[in-house]
Amino acid sequence: MDNIYLDHNATTPVAPEVLELVTSVLRNQMGNPSSVHSVGRSARVLVDEAREQVASLIGASPSEIVFTSGGTEANNFALLGAALGLGKTGGHIVTSLVEHPSILNPCRQLENLGFKIDRLKVDNLGRVEDLEGYLSDSTLLVSLQHANSETGVLQDIERAGEIARKRGILFHTDAVQSVGKIPLQVQDLPVDMLSVSAHKLNGPKGVGALYLRKGTPDLFSPVCGGGQEKKRRGGTENVAGIAGFGKACELARLSMQNASNLSSLRDHFFHLVSSMIPGVEVFGDLENRLTNTLNLGFEGVEGDTLLIALDMAGIAVSTGSACSSGSGLPSPVLTAMGIPADKINSSIRFSLGWSNTKAELERAAVILAQTVSLNRAGTYAGKTIKT
Ligand SMILES: Cc1ncc(COP(=O)(O)O)c(C=O)c1O
C-alpha cells in the first residue's frame, strides 16, 4: 500500500513541472544573473520571470518582491529590517503569542537590543485579541500571521492592518501557510510586508520572498553583500530554486480554483473520524480556517505514540506534543489557546494537499480508528501498544 502524506503544513511535495524546471535550470543554466554576458543574462531572465510569477500570485508588482532563502529569512528581514531600519532603538513592536519561531525569536533578539515587544493573546479558538489598545506613538511595526501552521486558524489581518495603517504603523503578515492555499491579493489588503515560502506550495525548499509594498521606508538588510535584489538582499541568487518557486506559484493559482474540493475532503475525513472514534475534539476556529488543516485531540491517547503507530502504518502526520517539538514544552500555540497539557499531548495535526484523494483519506480514517482503539486498549491495561 502507498504511504499517505497528511503533513502538508510541514512541507509539500515538489510538483512534477517544478522538478522538471529546476533540474533543467541546474543542468543548462549555469550563469550568474549579475554577469553582463549572455550566459548571465539568460539566468537573469529566469529570475525576472519568476519574480513576475510570484508577484502575480499575490497581486503585487514584480519590483515589490525580494527573494530570500525561505519564510524564516523573509520574517527575519521584515522584523529586523523594520526595527533596525527605522532607527528607533527602544521602539515598540506588536506581535502575537501564536507566531512561528521565525517571528518570535527575532522579537526576542530585538527585546535584548532594547525594543519593547507586546505579544497579543488568543482566545480558546486561536483568534488573536484586538490590537487597538496596544498601539502607541512609539509603535513602529505590527506583525501578525495570516494562518496558523498548527490549527490553520486565519487571523483578521484586514482589520488589524487597517488599525495599524490609520496610525501610520507598518504592518507585516507571515502568510507562509496561506499563500498558495487560499486566494490572497495584496492590493485588497492593508499590508506593507508579507512573507512567502516556496516549499509550502509545492516548490523547492530554501527559497521564499518578502513582499515589500512600494513606498515602504528602506529596511535594514540582515543579509547584505553585493547589490542583488536592489541592494535589499545580498548574495548570488538561487536561480534554480527561484525559477522553481515561480513555477510553483503559477501552478498554485490554478490549483486554488479547487480550494473547495480540499475543504470538502478535509471535512469528509473529519466526519469519518468523529463518527468512528469517540472522544475526539477539534482545536481552532472552524469558521476561519485554512481549507486543508484539521487539528484533533484524541482523549486518553498520547499523540506521540499515535504518530509513531500511524507512521508505521504509512501515514505521515504531526503532533503538538512536547516530545515532537524537541523543546520539551507542549505546543505554544495550543497552550496560548488555554488547552490543558494532557489534551495538547493528545493532539494530531492533519494537513492535506492537492494530491490527497478521497480513497486515501477514507483509508487513513479507518487506520486511525483502529490505531486509537488499540492504543486506548493498551493504555487502559496499563501498557502502551505499539502497532
Ligand atoms: C507560519 C510559518 N512561518 C514561517 C515558516 C518558515 O518558513 P521556511 O521553512 O521557509 O523557513 C513556517 C514553516 O513552517 C511557517 O509555518
The ligand as a Gaussian input file, in Angstrom:
#p B3LYP/6-31G(d) Opt

LIG

0 1
 C        3.797000      30.202000       9.620000
 C        5.197000      29.901000       9.191000
 N        6.070000      30.902000       9.031000
 C        7.339000      30.689000       8.644000
 C        7.799000      29.419000       8.399000
 C        9.239000      29.226000       7.984000
 O        9.332000      29.002000       6.598000
 P       10.637000      28.270000       5.993000
 O       10.511000      26.831000       6.342000
 O       10.538000      28.538000       4.509000
 O       11.811000      28.918000       6.580000
 C        6.929000      28.342000       8.551000
 C        7.408000      26.959000       8.329000
 O        6.918000      26.017000       8.899000
 C        5.594000      28.593000       8.949000
 O        4.714000      27.602000       9.112000

